């Protein structure tokens, strides 16, 4: 099973990010994943037309897709475009969580956005996450979020890391072998780490990447092309690929 992950389009009327998104979709046409997950920051500036254009592109694909909001997104505009068909009906408050049973693997999307804030938080959402694992026979899951939970080392981005990581860490450690990996975005760099003893991935961005900068006086140049991730689950083994297009 192949799960594609795309993050951080940041589409707006005055940039070419939808064209960069098209490059990734064209590349995916060769792969034909089982599912595509978009982990937030679809548009900038509450650009309604951007959501319409992204939705139209997703509707043209032969595989299903799920979207999570990021800190630059507008939940109301997302609901207006997609209705409620992509999100869980039992999500509390305004959260746009999702849960999808892909057979041998479950995909769970946890809305980590905080209104009017750049940082994320799961403090109010771990309870909903726990409910998704009430079935002892349920398949293992990939957990998708927008905000990263493991420090990237990039100072400005780590200021906006997901809050409530201690609660999420406890949940994962209390449920061994139930969550295979945490897959996020937000940093605009492909990064791999560990969190609660499992892989924690940060997907590269559709929009121009951030530099590999750790707070030093000199900032290294950056010229990364648009990026995505492919998560392959076969014979109960997960392998995850960072891909630049």
C-alpha positions in Angstrom: 0.0 0.0 0.0 1.3 3.4 -1.0 0.2 6.6 0.9 1.3 9.9 -0.5 1.7 13.0 1.7 1.8 16.6 0.4 2.2 19.6 2.7 2.4 23.4 2.7 1.3 24.5 -0.7 0.7 28.1 0.5 -1.1 28.9 -2.7 -2.0 32.6 -3.3 -3.0 34.7 -6.3 0.4 36.2 -6.7 2.6 33.0 -6.5 3.2 29.9 -8.6 2.6 27.4 -5.9 -0.4 25.7 -7.6 1.9 25.1 -10.6 4.4 23.5 -8.2 1.5 21.4 -6.8 0.6 20.3 -10.3 4.2 19.0 -10.7 3.7 16.7 -7.8 0.3 15.5 -8.9 1.8 14.7 -12.4 4.5 12.7 -10.7 2.0 10.9 -8.6 0.1 9.8 -11.7 2.9 7.4 -12.4 2.7 6.0 -9.0 -1.0 5.8 -8.4 -1.0 5.8 -4.5 -3.9 4.3 -2.6 -4.6 7.6 -0.8 -3.2 11.2 -0.7 -3.1 13.1 2.5 -2.5 16.9 2.5 -1.1 18.0 5.9 -2.1 21.7 5.9 -1.3 25.2 4.9 -3.1 24.8 1.6 -3.5 28.6 1.0 -2.4 32.0 2.3 -4.5 35.1 3.0 -7.8 33.2 3.2 -7.8 32.8 -0.5 -11.1 31.2 -1.3 -10.3 30.6 -5.0 -7.2 28.7 -3.9 -9.3 26.1 -2.0 -11.6 25.7 -5.1 -8.7 25.1 -7.4 -7.0 22.6 -5.0 -10.3 20.8 -4.6 -10.8 20.7 -8.4 -7.4 19.1 -8.8 -8.0 16.5 -6.2 -11.4 15.6 -7.7 -9.5 14.7 -11.0 -7.4 12.1 -9.3 -8.2 8.4 -9.3 -7.4 8.0 -5.6 -9.2 9.5 -2.6 -7.6 12.4 -0.7 -7.9 13.8 2.8 -7.0 17.3 4.0 -5.9 18.8 7.3 -5.8 22.5 8.1 -2.6 24.3 9.0 -2.0 27.6 10.8 -2.4 29.6 7.5 -5.7 27.9 6.6 -9.3 29.0 7.2 -11.4 26.2 8.5 -14.7 27.9 7.5 -13.5 28.1 3.9 -12.4 24.5 3.9 -15.8 23.4 5.2 -17.5 25.5 2.6 -15.5 23.8 -0.2 -15.4 20.2 1.0 -18.4 20.1 3.3 -18.0 17.5 6.0 -17.2 14.5 3.8 -13.5 14.5 4.5 -13.6 14.8 8.3 -14.8 12.8 11.3 -18.4 13.5 12.4 -17.4 13.1 16.0 -14.7 15.8 16.0 -15.1 18.1 19.0 -15.6 21.9 18.6 -14.2 23.2 15.3 -11.5 20.6 14.8 -11.2 18.9 11.4 -9.9 15.4 12.3 -10.2 12.4 10.0 -10.0 8.7 10.3 -9.8 6.4 7.3 -9.6 2.6 7.3 -7.4 1.5 4.5 -7.6 -2.2 5.3 -4.2 -3.3 6.9 -3.5 0.3 7.8 -5.5 3.2 9.3 -4.8 6.8 8.5 -5.7 9.3 11.3 -5.5 13.0 10.8 -5.3 15.2 14.0 -6.1 18.8 13.6 -3.3 20.6 15.5 -4.2 24.2 14.5 -4.9 26.9 17.0 -7.0 29.9 15.9 -5.0 33.0 15.1 -1.7 31.3 16.2 1.3 30.0 14.3 2.0 27.3 16.8 0.0 24.1 17.1 -1.5 22.2 20.0 -3.0 18.7 20.6 -3.8 19.4 24.3 -7.6 19.3 23.6 -7.5 16.5 21.0 -5.7 13.5 22.6 -9.1 12.4 24.0 -10.5 12.1 20.5 -7.4 10.3 19.4 -7.8 7.8 22.2 -11.3 7.0 21.1 -10.0 5.9 17.7 -8.1 3.1 19.3 -10.9 1.6 21.4 -11.1 -1.4 19.1 -8.4 -3.7 20.2 -8.4 -5.5 16.8 -8.0 -2.3 14.8 -5.2 -2.1 12.3 -2.0 -0.1 13.1 -2.2 3.6 12.2 -0.2 6.4 10.6 -0.8 9.7 12.5 -0.9 12.8 10.3 -0.7 16.4 11.7 0.3 19.8 10.4 2.6 20.9 13.2 5.8 19.0 13.9 6.3 17.3 17.3 10.1 16.7 17.2 12.4 19.7 17.2 13.9 20.5 13.8 16.8 22.6 15.1 15.6 25.6 13.1 15.0 28.2 15.8 12.2 30.2 14.3 10.2 27.1 13.3 10.7 25.3 16.6 9.0 28.3 18.3 5.8 27.2 16.7 6.2 23.5 17.4 3.1 21.6 18.5 2.1 22.1 22.1 0.9 19.1 24.2 3.6 16.8 22.9 3.9 15.3 26.4 0.3 14.1 26.3 0.7 12.7 22.8 3.9 11.0 23.8 2.3 9.3 26.7 -0.6 8.1 24.5 1.8 6.6 22.0 3.9 4.9 24.7 0.7 3.5 26.3 -0.3 2.1 23.0 2.8 0.3 21.6 2.6 -1.0 18.1 -0.7 1.0 17.5 0.9 4.1 15.9 3.6 3.4 13.4 4.8 6.9 12.8 3.9 10.6 13.2 3.8 12.5 9.8 3.7 16.3 9.8 4.6 19.3 7.8 5.0 23.0 8.7 8.8 23.3 8.7 9.1 23.3 4.8 12.0 20.9 5.0 12.2 17.1 4.7 13.3 15.8 8.1 13.3 12.5 10.0 13.5 12.0 13.8 12.0 10.0 16.6 9.2 10.7 19.0 7.9 8.5 21.7 10.1 5.7 20.3 8.6 5.8 16.8 9.6 7.6 13.6 8.5 11.3 13.3 8.6 12.6 9.8 8.4 16.2 8.6 7.3 16.3 4.9 9.1 18.8 2.6 6.9 21.5 1.2 5.3 22.4 -2.2 6.2 26.0 -1.6 9.9 27.1 -1.6 11.8 25.3 1.1 13.4 26.8 4.3 17.2 26.6 4.6 19.0 24.1 6.7 19.7 26.7 9.3 20.4 26.1 13.0 20.7 29.7 14.2 24.3 30.4 13.0 25.2 33.9 11.6 25.4 32.6 8.1 22.3 31.1 6.5 23.1 28.3 4.0 21.5 28.8 0.5 18.5 26.7 -0.4 17.3 25.6 -3.8 15.1 22.5 -3.1 12.4 21.7 -5.6 8.9 20.9 -4.6 8.8 17.8 -2.3 6.4 15.2 -1.0 6.6 11.9 0.9 5.6 8.3 0.0 4.8 6.0 2.9 4.9 2.3 1.8 3.3 -0.3 4.0 3.8 -3.9 3.0 4.2 -7.1 5.0 3.6 -5.1 8.2 6.7 -3.0 7.5 6.6 0.8 7.0 9.1 2.5 4.8 8.9 6.3 4.1 10.5 8.1 1.2 11.3 11.8 0.9 10.9 12.7 -2.8 11.8 15.9 -4.7 10.2 16.6 -8.0 
